[in-house]
């Protein structure tokens, strides 16, 4: 199993388009790493997430990254 974290990263209000997937950042982290690191906490800040070194991927690469993080080649 894996977790996918999505962050809308566009800062320019004139360009904001939530439907434009290029304006999003996707980060994938295995469930085991997350649970070992944060335990039963229900919230996770961006700094804490980044310390866990999630894999940053484009939307097009998301499926493959989730499979790898989840233990499937």
Contact map, one row per residue, 1 for C-alpha under 8 A:
1110000000000000000000000000011100000000000000000000000000000000010011100
1111000000000000000000000001111000000000000000000000000000000000011011000
1111100000000000000000000001111000000000000000000000000000000000010000000
0111110000000000000000000111100000000000000000000000000000000000010000000
0011111000000000000000000111000000000000000000000000000000000000000000000
0001111100000000000000011110000000000000000000000000000000000000000000000
0000111110000000000000011100000000000000000000000000000000000000000000000
0000011111000000010000111000000000000000000000000000000000000000000000000
0000001111100000000000111000000000000000000000000000000000000000000000000
0000000111111011000000110000000000000000000000000000000000000000000000000
0000000011111001000000000000000000000000000000000000000000000000000000000
0000000001111111000000000000000000000000000000000000000000000000000000000
0000000001111111000000000000000000000000000000000000000000000000000000000
0000000000011111000000000000000000000000000000000000000000000000000000000
0000000001011111100000000000000000000000000000000000000000000000000000000
0000000001111111110000100000000000000000000000000000000000000000000000000
0000000000000011111100100000000000000000000000000000000000000000000000000
0000000100000001111110110000000000000000000000000000000000000000000000000
0000000000000000111110000000000000000000000000000000000000000000000000000
0000000000000000111111110000000000000000000000000000000000000000000000000
0000000000000000011111110000000000000000000000000000000000100000000000000
0000000000000000000111111000000000000000000000000000000001100000000000000
0000000111000001110111111000000000000000000000000000000000000000000000000
0000011111000000010111111100000000000000000000000000000000000000000000000
0000011110000000000001111110000000000000000000000000000111000000000000000
0001111000000000000000011111000000000000000000000000000111100100000000000
0001110000000000000000001111100000000000000000000000011110000000000000000
0111100000000000000000000111110000000000000000000000011110000100110010000
0111000000000000000000000011111011000000000000000000111000000000010010000
1110000000000000000000000001111111000000000000000000000000000000000011000
1110000000000000000000000000111111100000000000000000000000000000000001000
1000000000000000000000000000011111110000000000000000000000000000000000000
0000000000000000000000000000111111111000000000000001000000000000000000000
0000000000000000000000000000111111111110000000000001000000000000000000000
0000000000000000000000000000001111111111000000000000000000000000000000000
0000000000000000000000000000000111111110000000000000000000000000000000000
0000000000000000000000000000000011111110000000000001000000000000000000000
0000000000000000000000000000000001111111100000000000000000000000000000000
0000000000000000000000000000000001111111100000000000000000000000000000000
0000000000000000000000000000000000100111110000000000000000000000000000000
0000000000000000000000000000000000000111111100000000000000000000000000000
0000000000000000000000000000000000000001111100000000000000000000000000000
0000000000000000000000000000000000000000111110000000000000000000000000000
0000000000000000000000000000000000000000111111011000000000000000000000000
0000000000000000000000000000000000000000001111111000000000000000000000000
0000000000000000000000000000000000000000000111111100000000000000000000000
0000000000000000000000000000000000000000000011111110000000000000000000000
0000000000000000000000000000000000000000000111111111000000000000000000000
0000000000000000000000000000000000000000000111111111110000000000000000000
0000000000000000000000000000000000000000000001111111110000000000000000000
0000000000000000000000000000000000000000000000111111100000000000000000000
0000000000000000000000000000000011001000000000011111110000000000000000000
0000000000000000000000000000100000000000000000001111111000000000000000000
0000000000000000000000000011100000000000000000001101111100000000000000000
0000000000000000000000000011100000000000000000000000111110000000100000000
0000000000000000000000001111000000000000000000000000011111000000000000000
0000000000000000000000001111000000000000000000000000001111111100100000000
0000000000000000000001001100000000000000000000000000000111111100000000000
0000000000000000000011000100000000000000000000000000000011111100000000000
0000000000000000000000000000000000000000000000000000000011111110000000000
0000000000000000000000000000000000000000000000000000000011111111100000000
0000000000000000000000000101000000000000000000000000000011111111110000000
0000000000000000000000000000000000000000000000000000000000011111111000000
0000000000000000000000000000000000000000000000000000000000001111111100000
0000000000000000000000000001000000000000000000000000001010001111111110000
1111000000000000000000000001100000000000000000000000000000000111111111000
0100000000000000000000000000000000000000000000000000000000000011111111111
0000000000000000000000000000000000000000000000000000000000000001111111111
1100000000000000000000000001110000000000000000000000000000000000111111110
1100000000000000000000000000011000000000000000000000000000000000011111110
1000000000000000000000000000000000000000000000000000000000000000001111111
0000000000000000000000000000000000000000000000000000000000000000001111111
0000000000000000000000000000000000000000000000000000000000000000001100111
